[in-house]
């Protein structure tokens, strides 16, 4: 597959799988052994759950884990959407990177935090590796402290002074 093909698959995952919930398409575009690299989320989940991680790396690493994570987000943020500007997406060889905005209203429990009704608007970056026309590995970076502050779970002033 070409770099442009990989870029189009990446955009389809965001627009059609994540934003529109096309679970059948997910199996076509994401490898069943998809490896998710999101260490911070596990740490944050563990802290918010009183030390017992709500999500382990093992649970997140697979197509099933990816879909489980998406379901968790949709339960906590029923209007969850990712907005991506195609101009921010770059591709080289088997890798595609992009920056998107995660947006949603906190209307369900999330990482042990009861619904706040707060609107969350957070930027996230991702770097995906492709093989055989599918996403096989992804690294995700988000400012989790800002995310928790947007939910009202922590105060940035308190966190900075700690």
Secondary structure, DSSP 8 states (H G I E B T S, - for coil): --HHHHHHHHHHIIIIIITT--HHHHHHHEEEEEEEE-HHHHHHHHHHTTTS-SS-HHHHSSHHHHHHHHHHHHHH-TT-EEEE-GGG-EEETTEEEEEEEEEEE--S-BTTB-----EEEEEEEEEEEEETTEEEEEEEEE-HHHHHHHHTSS-HHHHHH-
